[in-house]
Amino acid sequence: MAINNKPSMDSRTIDAFKSKLVGGGARPNLFEVELQWPDFLTGIADDVQEMARFMVKAANLPASNITPIDVPFRGRNLKIAGDRTFDVWTITIINDTDFMIRNAFERWMNAINKHDNATGEVTPGDYQTDMYVNQIGRAPLTKGLGGSQDNSGKLPILRKYKFHGTFPTNVSAIELSYDQTDSIEEFTVDLQVQWWDVFDGEDVPLLTNQTVDGTGADAGIFNQ
């Protein structure tokens, strides 16, 4: 029996579309990355972390992957769910004249596997850290759709991803050339990821029952 679900012309107008886009759409250029460093990297001051909030110019919200398993059956394949995989997380960083962030990543990788003798940190918990990427909103924080506005001047965090157990496996080359003009150096870093969690702007977990910092603290406002 056919189901009559054809929409009416009156329900598919530009005004109807506008009424659905109540938040104005999430913007890909409104984000902030929080880099965390292993404890053994002595001398990595707080200003390096603060610098990264501005100098990480590109990142991504992660893909969710489950590899299918094909089970043959009489000339056909039954697809069932296999194992979950997590992609490498790649960030792009603007290189300032102090090379501060690049130096931090180079020191991190050298501590894992030294250039001259292949020794280094062997305990994963010592050389892996958690990273965060925040999707930021444009408007002042609102208490729900159509709720009252918070006039504190703080931008809202719409969504927060926490990457567990990350460590760098590639710091890209920076190409030098006389032909390069009107540009600033930048480089990429590939970070391995054990798994990730996702939270809303009030740090309420959307996949698990764990808060973003383990305490349930309210960190849903972009106030750094």
N, C-alpha and C positions, 0 to 999 in steps of 0.2 A: 504494500500500500504506500503510495507516494505521500510524502509529508509536504504540505503547503507552507513553506517558510520563505517565500519570496518577499523581500522588503518593499515597503511602499516608497514612492518617490519622495514623499514629504519627510520621511525619517532618515534620508540620506543626503541632506543638504549640507552646505558649508557651515551653517549655523549649528547644525546637529553635531558635526565634527568638532567645532570649537567648544561646544558644551562638554565634550568628553575629554579634551586636552586641558584639564583644569590646572595642571601644574606648569603648563607651558613647555613641557618636554625636558628631559634630562639632557644636559649639554656635555659633549665629550671633552671639552677643554676646561671644564670645572672639576678639578680633582686635586688631590694632594697625596703624596706618598710619604709614609713614615718609615725611615730606615732604622734598623736596630743593629748594633755591633756586638760581637762577642766580647766577653769580659777580658780576655787576654790581650785585646788591642789597647794597650795602655797609651794614653796621650790622645785618644779620640775624644775630644771635648764635646760639650753640649752644642757648641756652635756648628759642628759638623752636621749633627742631626737637624738643627734648625736650617742650615744651608740647604740640605737635601729637600726640604719642603718646597723650596723655590726652584732648585736647579734640576730636579727630575721633571723633564719636559714631556715625557711620553711613558705610558704604562698601559695596562689593560685590566679589565675586569675578567676574571678567568672563565674559560670554557668548562663545561661539565661533561665528562666523557665516561661512557661505559662501553667496553669492547664487546661486541656480540660473539657468541659461539654458534657456528653452523653445525647442526646435527643432521647428517644425511638420512633420508627416509624415502626409499623407492623412487629415486630420481628427483627428489625435491630436498630442500634444506629447511629444517625447522630452526628458527633463530631464537636463542635463549640468551638471557643476560649473562655476561662474563664478568671480568674483573674491571674495577674502576682504575683509570689512569689519570695522572695530573701532569699538565703541560709545564714545560719550562716557562718561568715568568721572566720576561725581558723588559728592562726599563732603559730609557734613553736619558742621558745626563748632559747638561750644558757644562762645559769645562771652563772654569774661571782661571785666572793667571796663577792662583795659589795651588792648583791641582789638588785641592783638599780632599774631595770625594774620591777622585781616582786613586790617590795615594792610599786612602783607607781601604779600598777594595783590593789594591795590589798587596798591601800588607796582610790582609785577611787571607788571600789565596796563598801567599808565601808561607804563612803560619800553618796552613793545611798541608802544603807540600813545598818544601824549601827548594829554591832554584839550584843550589849548589850541591846538595847531598841527599835530596829526596826524603828527608825526615820531616816530621811535623806532628800536628795534633792528631790523635787517633780516636779519641772518644767523641762520638757524634754530638753529644749534648754540649761539649765544650766549643765546637766550631759552628754550630747551627743556631740560628736565631729566628724570631718571628718578625714578619714584615706586615705592613698595613697599607691599603689604598682606600681613600675616602672619596666617594662621589659627593660633590658639594652642590647645594642648591643656589639659586640666584636671589630668591626673595628672603626677607627676614623670616625667622622661624614662626610657623603658624601651628596652632593647636588643633590639628585636624583640618579637613577640607571645609572651609567656611568658618573655622574657629577664629578666636581673637589672635591678633598678631602680638609677638614679643618685640617690643621696640628697643631692645638692648643693642641693636646694631650687629648682632652676631649672625653669621651665616650658618644655615643648617647643614648637617651631614645627612644626606638622604639614605646612604647605604655604605657599609664598611665591610671590607673583605680582610680577613686575617689569614696570612700564609704561614703555616707552621713548618718549623725545621728547615728554613732556607739556608743556602750557602752558595757562593758564586763559583761557577765553573768556567766562565769566560768573561774577560774584560776586553772589549774589542780594540783593535788598532785605531789610531787617529791618523788619518792620511794628511800628509804635509805636501804642499805644492805652491810654487810661485803663481800658479794660475788661479788659486783660490783667493778671491777678493770678496769684500762685503759679506763676510760670514764669520761665525764664531764656532770654535771647535766643539764637538760633542762626541760622545761615545756610548756604547751600549754595554749592559751587564746582563748575563744570563744567570738566573738564580734557580737552582733546583728546589722543588717544593714537595714536602711529604704529603700534605693535604691542606685544604682551606676550609674556613668557616665563613659564614656571612651573617651580618647583623643589621638591624635597621638603625635609624638615626638616634634611637634611645638606648642602643646597645642591647636590644632584645634579640636573642638568637633566632634565626629563621630556619635553621636546620637541626640544631641540637638544643639541649637545655643548659648549655654553658654560656656564661656571660663573657664578653670580650676580654675582660681583665681578671675574671675569676672572682670578682667581688660584687658585681651588679651595680657598680658605680654609674651614675648618670653622666655619660660623655657624649650625648647626642648633639651638642652644639659645638660648632667650629669656633673655638675661642682662643686658640693659641696665637 
